[in-house]
Each structure stands twice: as structure tokens, then as C-alpha cells.
Amino acid sequence: MTKPKVHRTSSGRTLRDEDLDALAADVEEAEYDVEVLKTRRRGRPPMGSGPADVVPVRIDPELRAAIEARAEADHTTTSEVIREAIRRFLDVA
């Protein structure tokens, strides 16, 4: 015999059948524009002219520490620091 599926909220609370019925009723009452929901983009926003590639690169611990320090000082990510450094080195906008 198959066990019934247990549904949980993101906080971990277990949803009972009554909770699921209430959610279903809310959805049925709401007027959703299905076409708008279908066209909604998911995932990360595109960078540049198309999808971005992930390029694995090995760096030494001192360089990694310098990148992380710069990112923290600039209130940005290590990825953005690396992208900006490459753009400047290659003189690419």
C-alpha cells in the first residue's frame, strides 16, 4: 500500500487536507490571467546578448582572498569582480 504524500510549507509546517482544500478554494476564486502566467520568465536574467556560460577556473588562495575582499568592499559578488576584471583586461564593454 502506498503512503499518502505529506505536504509541507517552506517553514516545515505539515499541511492537512483542510489546509489544501482552503488553498484550492482560494485559487479557484482568484482570477488569474493564464497567458500572463505562461509568459513569466523563470531563472536568472540573461547577461549580454545571450545565455551566459560557466567557465571553471583554478585560482590560488591569495588571489581568491583578494577577490573576496574587493567584492566585500564594493558590496558586490565575487563573480561580478571577476567579470569586471576580465572586461577591463580585454578592453570589452
PyMOL commands that set and color helices and strands:
alter all, ss='L'
color gray80, all
select helices_A, chain A and resi 17-29+34-39+61-74+78-90
alter helices_A, ss='H'
color red, helices_A
select strands_A, chain A and resi 7-8+14-15
alter strands_A, ss='S'
color yellow, strands_A
deselect
rebuild
show_as cartoon
